Amino acid sequence: TTHYTKGLEISKSLTGKSYVVSGYNGQSEDVYIPDYYGGGEVVSIKNEAFKNNDIVTSVRFPSALVSVGVEAFKGCVNLVSADLPETVTTLGASAFSECESLDGFVIPPLVTTLQTRLFQGCKFDFIDIPEGVTTIGEYAFACKATRITLPKSLRSIEGLGLWDELQTIYYKGAEYDWEN
């Protein structure tokens, strides 16, 4: 028997070998997404799956999760916790924008691009971007963060990728690396 939070909508992926979370219409604040469903791994959260949900405060993500879709959690104003597994490679544009209660976020180590408006409107103070991230999209950090750590691997910050609230920027590489 697979246990998961009532109201969670799970469907087969296009390949038919894995499953995706396609929506949530439940009333539970704490959402449990299973690792397996219908004999396959749950590997993705579709675009807008939780968009504008003002009930959810925390989500337990599946251990083999690979992608979080565009605007998947946008406007989840009461979401406090989103601890993604290290298997995630893709975070869609605006995936966590307007999550004003989110008190922090750890970017999974396999993510290489931080999409447009990823954390717009969030209120956490510090952002640590892991080594491996090469691109920060437009308005990705249009939020209240005052401190950020940038990795040596960073190659591109698109227009207004870093917001004016920043007071301190740390860089993990040497001055020579930054100039290149």
C-alpha positions in Angstrom: 0.0 0.0 0.0 1.3 3.4 -0.9 0.6 6.1 1.7 0.4 9.8 0.7 -1.6 12.9 1.7 -5.2 12.9 0.7 -5.9 15.3 -2.2 -2.6 14.7 -3.9 -3.0 14.1 -7.6 -0.4 11.7 -9.1 -0.3 10.6 -12.7 2.0 8.6 -15.0 4.8 10.5 -16.7 4.9 10.7 -20.5 7.3 7.8 -20.6 4.9 5.7 -18.5 7.8 4.4 -16.3 7.6 7.0 -13.5 5.0 9.3 -11.9 4.5 13.0 -11.5 2.6 15.1 -8.9 0.1 17.0 -11.0 -1.9 18.8 -8.3 -3.1 19.1 -4.8 -6.6 19.9 -3.6 -6.4 18.5 0.0 -6.7 20.3 3.3 -3.6 19.1 5.1 -0.9 21.6 6.0 1.8 18.9 5.9 2.0 17.2 2.5 3.6 13.8 2.2 4.6 12.8 -1.4 5.5 9.1 -1.6 8.7 7.8 -3.1 6.8 5.2 -5.2 3.3 5.2 -6.7 1.7 2.5 -8.9 5.0 0.6 -9.2 7.2 3.5 -10.3 9.2 6.3 -8.7 7.7 9.7 -8.3 10.2 11.9 -10.1 8.6 15.3 -10.9 6.2 18.0 -9.7 4.3 19.5 -12.6 4.0 23.1 -13.5 1.6 25.0 -11.1 0.9 21.8 -9.1 0.6 23.7 -5.8 0.2 27.2 -7.2 -1.5 29.7 -4.8 -2.2 27.1 -2.2 -2.4 28.9 1.1 -2.9 25.8 3.3 0.4 24.0 2.8 3.2 24.7 5.3 5.6 21.8 4.6 6.2 19.2 1.9 8.0 15.9 2.2 9.5 15.4 -1.2 10.1 11.9 -2.8 13.7 10.7 -2.6 14.1 10.4 -6.4 12.7 13.8 -7.3 14.4 15.2 -10.4 12.4 18.3 -11.3 10.1 21.0 -9.9 8.0 22.6 -12.6 7.4 26.2 -13.5 5.4 28.0 -10.8 5.0 24.7 -9.0 4.8 26.4 -5.5 4.3 30.0 -6.6 2.1 31.9 -4.1 2.2 29.2 -1.4 2.3 32.0 1.2 2.4 29.7 4.2 5.0 27.3 2.9 7.8 27.4 5.6 9.8 24.3 4.7 10.9 22.9 1.3 13.8 20.5 1.8 14.5 19.1 -1.7 16.5 15.9 -2.1 19.9 16.0 -3.7 18.6 14.3 -6.9 16.8 17.4 -8.1 18.4 18.8 -11.3 15.8 21.3 -12.5 13.9 24.1 -10.7 11.4 25.8 -13.0 11.0 29.5 -13.4 9.1 31.1 -10.5 8.9 27.6 -8.8 9.1 29.2 -5.3 8.2 32.8 -6.0 5.9 34.6 -3.6 6.5 32.0 -0.9 6.8 34.7 1.7 6.9 32.4 4.7 9.8 30.3 3.4 12.5 30.8 6.0 15.4 29.3 4.0 16.2 27.1 1.0 19.0 24.8 0.1 19.7 24.6 -3.6 20.3 21.0 -4.6 23.9 20.3 -5.8 22.9 19.1 -9.3 21.0 22.3 -10.2 23.1 24.3 -12.7 20.6 27.1 -13.6 18.6 29.2 -11.3 15.6 30.2 -13.4 13.9 33.5 -13.8 12.0 34.8 -10.7 12.8 31.5 -8.8 12.7 33.1 -5.3 10.9 36.4 -6.1 9.1 37.7 -3.1 10.7 35.3 -0.6 11.9 36.7 2.8 14.9 34.6 3.8 18.0 36.6 4.6 20.9 34.5 3.3 21.4 32.5 0.0 24.2 30.1 -0.5 24.5 29.1 -4.1 26.3 25.7 -4.5 29.3 25.0 -6.7 28.0 23.8 -10.1 25.5 26.6 -10.6 26.5 28.4 -13.8 23.6 30.7 -14.5 21.3 33.0 -12.4 18.2 34.1 -14.4 16.5 37.4 -14.4 15.0 38.5 -11.1 15.9 35.0 -9.6 16.6 36.7 -6.2 14.1 39.6 -6.3 13.6 39.0 -2.6 14.6 40.2 0.9 18.0 38.5 1.0 20.8 40.8 2.2 23.6 38.2 1.9 24.5 35.8 -0.9 27.4 33.5 -1.6 28.3 32.9 -5.3 30.1 29.8 -6.5 33.3 29.8 -8.5 31.4 27.9 -11.3 29.1 30.9 -11.9 29.4 32.2 -15.5 26.3 34.4 -16.0 24.0 36.6 -14.0 21.2 37.8 -16.3 19.7 41.2 -16.0 18.7 42.0 -12.4 19.5 38.4 -11.3 20.7 39.8 -8.0 18.4 42.3 -6.2 19.0 45.6 -4.6 18.4 44.4 -1.1 21.8 42.6 -1.2 24.3 44.2 1.2 27.0 41.6 1.1 28.1 39.3 -1.7 30.6 36.5 -1.0 32.5 34.8 -3.8 34.0 31.3 -3.4 36.6 31.8 -6.2 39.7 34.0 -6.4 39.8 37.5 -7.9 41.3 36.1 -11.1 38.3 33.7 -11.4 35.8 36.6 -11.0 37.5 38.7 -13.7 37.2 35.8 -16.1 
